[in-house]
Amino acid sequence: MPSKLGSYWALSRAPRYSVTFALPLLLLYEALAASLSRFAGEQMRNGADVMLRSLFVAVAGRRGPVIFVTCVIAVSIFFIARDLKRAGRLEPRVFVWMTAEAVALALVFGLVIGTVTAKLLSPFTTLAILGGQPKMGVGARLMLSLGAGLYEELLFRVLLVSGLLLLARRVFRFGPTLANTFAVGLGALIFSAFHYIGPYGDPLRLDSFVFRTIAGVAFSALYVFRGFGITAWTHALYDVIVLVL
């Protein structure tokens, strides 16, 4: 059993499993966004998605969004193919266990993050995280939840936390523990602050800022230790619990 657990721990972090596991999030999110835009007239998208797309729109104009999605898929296929060439075939049972792990973690995070936030804030304010959220249909909330799992993890974990880890190790010469703490903590604060920026940002509140910072710590730490795929699905399912259910 220990050897099997160790094997799963390593395999589930490998790009051929981790990236493949996350790709359905992209397909589901884009399909929901397209259907909402066509049939319900809703143009909402996840904020991290909009930020990443805007870079491509600035360069390529109206073709920017298509080029962006094409690049995401192409880079994903590159990492999967390279890892497959090095390590061989995929084992379907690994995806089953990854799904079970992501579901379990989403349920645990849903309980722990809210509880820790409430305990921290109890001397100061009443917890009302979703009080200021606009009313949206179930389809829109589901789409935003899936987009958060994919694009917020891509932006704030793969790019930001990985960049902070590189900075901590190569420039500041921190050891592994201090580098992880630095990247996870600073990444969580930036992740939380992101939700209050721009014309569609939420009003700044102590309870929601603390809530999102704690969630950022949890997801950043999960990314460091379990990789992109499981973190993306855990975040998506967690948001489904919070926003949809």
C-alpha positions in Angstrom: 0.0 0.0 0.0 2.7 2.6 0.8 4.4 1.9 -2.6 1.0 2.3 -4.4 0.3 5.5 -2.5 3.7 6.9 -3.4 3.2 5.9 -7.0 -0.1 7.6 -7.2 1.3 10.7 -5.5 4.0 11.0 -8.1 1.9 10.0 -11.1 -1.0 12.4 -10.3 1.5 15.4 -10.4 3.0 14.4 -13.7 1.9 16.6 -16.7 0.4 13.7 -18.6 -2.1 13.2 -15.8 -2.3 16.6 -14.2 -2.8 18.6 -17.5 -5.1 16.0 -19.1 -7.2 16.0 -15.9 -7.7 19.8 -16.1 -8.6 19.9 -19.9 -12.3 19.0 -19.4 -12.6 22.2 -17.3 -11.6 24.2 -20.3 -14.1 22.5 -22.6 -16.9 22.7 -20.1 -16.2 26.4 -19.3 -16.0 27.5 -22.9 -19.1 25.5 -23.8 -21.1 27.1 -21.0 -19.8 30.6 -21.8 -20.7 30.2 -25.5 -24.2 28.8 -24.7 -24.9 31.6 -22.2 -23.8 34.2 -24.6 -25.9 32.8 -27.5 -29.1 31.7 -25.7 -29.3 33.9 -22.5 -27.5 36.9 -23.8 -25.0 36.9 -20.8 -21.5 38.0 -21.6 -19.9 37.1 -18.2 -16.6 35.5 -17.9 -14.2 34.7 -15.1 -12.0 37.7 -14.2 -8.7 35.8 -14.5 -9.8 34.6 -18.0 -10.6 38.2 -19.0 -7.2 39.4 -17.8 -5.3 36.7 -19.7 -7.3 37.1 -22.8 -6.9 40.9 -22.8 -3.2 40.4 -23.5 -4.0 38.6 -26.6 -6.7 41.0 -27.6 -4.3 43.9 -27.3 -1.9 42.2 -29.8 -4.3 40.4 -32.1 -7.6 42.3 -31.8 -10.8 40.4 -32.4 -8.8 37.2 -33.1 -7.2 37.4 -29.7 -9.6 35.2 -27.7 -9.4 32.4 -30.3 -5.6 32.6 -30.4 -5.6 32.6 -26.6 -7.7 29.4 -26.3 -5.7 27.8 -29.1 -2.4 28.6 -27.3 -3.7 27.1 -24.0 -4.7 23.9 -25.8 -1.5 23.7 -27.8 0.7 24.2 -24.7 -1.3 21.6 -22.8 -0.9 19.1 -25.6 2.8 19.8 -25.8 3.4 19.1 -22.1 1.2 16.0 -22.2 2.9 14.6 -25.3 6.4 15.3 -24.0 5.6 13.5 -20.7 3.9 10.6 -22.6 7.0 10.2 -24.8 9.2 10.1 -21.7 7.1 7.9 -19.5 4.7 5.9 -21.6 0.9 5.2 -21.5 -1.8 6.6 -19.3 -3.5 4.5 -16.6 -7.3 5.3 -16.3 -7.4 4.2 -12.6 -5.2 7.2 -11.8 -7.9 9.6 -13.1 -10.5 7.8 -10.9 -8.4 8.4 -7.8 -7.7 12.0 -8.8 -11.4 12.6 -9.2 -12.1 11.1 -5.8 -9.3 13.2 -4.2 -10.5 16.5 -5.8 -14.1 15.8 -4.6 -12.9 15.0 -1.0 -10.6 18.0 -0.9 -13.4 20.4 -2.1 -15.7 19.1 0.6 -12.9 19.5 3.3 -12.0 23.0 2.0 -15.6 24.0 2.0 -15.8 23.2 5.7 -12.3 24.2 6.9 -12.0 27.6 5.0 -15.4 28.9 6.2 -14.8 27.7 9.7 -11.3 29.2 10.0 -12.5 32.5 8.6 -15.5 32.6 11.0 -13.2 31.9 14.0 -10.7 34.6 13.0 -13.4 37.2 12.3 -15.8 36.4 15.2 -14.4 39.1 17.5 -14.7 41.8 14.8 -17.6 41.1 12.4 -20.3 38.8 11.3 -19.4 36.5 8.4 -21.4 37.4 5.3 -19.2 36.4 2.4 -21.8 36.3 -0.3 -24.0 39.1 0.9 -23.0 41.5 -1.9 -22.9 39.1 -4.8 -25.2 39.9 -7.7 -28.0 37.5 -8.5 -27.1 35.1 -11.3 -28.7 32.1 -12.9 -27.4 28.6 -12.1 -25.8 28.3 -15.5 -23.8 31.5 -15.0 -22.7 30.5 -11.5 -21.6 27.1 -12.7 -19.7 28.6 -15.6 -17.9 31.1 -13.3 -17.1 28.3 -10.9 -15.5 26.2 -13.6 -13.6 29.2 -14.9 -12.3 30.0 -11.5 -10.9 26.5 -11.2 -9.2 26.7 -14.5 -8.1 30.2 -15.1 -7.5 31.4 -11.5 -5.3 28.4 -10.9 -3.5 29.0 -14.2 -2.9 32.7 -13.4 -2.5 32.7 -9.6 -0.9 29.3 -9.1 0.9 28.2 -12.3 2.2 31.6 -13.2 2.2 33.6 -10.0 3.1 31.0 -7.3 5.6 29.3 -9.6 7.1 32.7 -10.3 7.3 33.5 -6.6 8.9 30.2 -5.9 11.5 30.8 -8.6 12.2 34.2 -7.2 12.5 32.9 -3.7 14.9 30.1 -4.6 17.0 31.7 -7.3 17.2 35.3 -6.2 16.6 35.3 -2.5 18.3 31.9 -2.0 15.6 30.7 0.4 15.5 27.1 1.5 12.5 24.9 0.4 10.3 25.6 3.5 10.9 29.4 3.5 10.5 29.6 -0.3 7.1 27.7 -0.2 5.9 29.8 2.7 6.9 33.0 0.9 5.2 32.0 -2.4 2.0 30.6 -0.8 1.6 33.6 1.6 2.2 36.4 -0.9 0.4 34.6 -3.7 -2.7 34.3 -1.4 -2.7 38.0 -0.6 -2.4 38.9 -4.3 -5.2 36.4 -5.2 -7.5 37.9 -2.6 -6.8 41.5 -3.7 -7.5 40.6 -7.3 -11.2 40.2 -6.6 -11.5 43.9 -5.7 -9.8 45.4 -8.7 -11.5 47.0 -11.7 -15.1 48.1 -12.5 -16.5 44.6 -11.8 -14.6 44.1 -8.6 -16.4 43.5 -5.3 -16.6 46.1 -2.6 -13.7 45.7 -0.2 -14.8 44.0 3.0 -12.8 42.6 5.8 -14.7 39.3 5.9 -14.5 38.6 2.2 -10.8 39.6 2.0 -9.9 37.3 4.9 -12.0 34.5 3.5 -10.3 34.8 0.1 -6.9 35.0 1.6 -7.4 31.8 3.5 -8.7 30.2 0.4 -5.7 31.4 -1.5 -3.4 29.9 1.1 -5.2 26.6 0.9 -5.2 26.5 -3.0 -1.6 27.7 -3.2 -0.4 25.1 -0.8 -2.3 22.4 -2.6 -0.8 23.5 -5.9 2.7 23.3 -4.4 2.2 19.8 -3.1 -0.3 18.2 -5.5 0.1 20.0 -8.8 -2.2 21.8 -11.2 -4.8 19.3 -12.2 -6.1 18.3 -8.7 -5.9 22.0 -7.6 -7.9 23.2 -10.5 -10.7 20.6 -10.0 -10.7 21.1 -6.2 -11.1 24.9 -6.8 -13.8 24.4 -9.4 -15.8 21.9 -7.2 -15.3 24.1 -4.1 -16.8 27.1 -6.0 -19.7 25.0 -7.2 -20.4 24.2 -3.5 -20.2 27.8 -2.5 -21.8 29.5 -5.5 -24.2 26.9 -6.9 -25.2 24.5 -4.2 
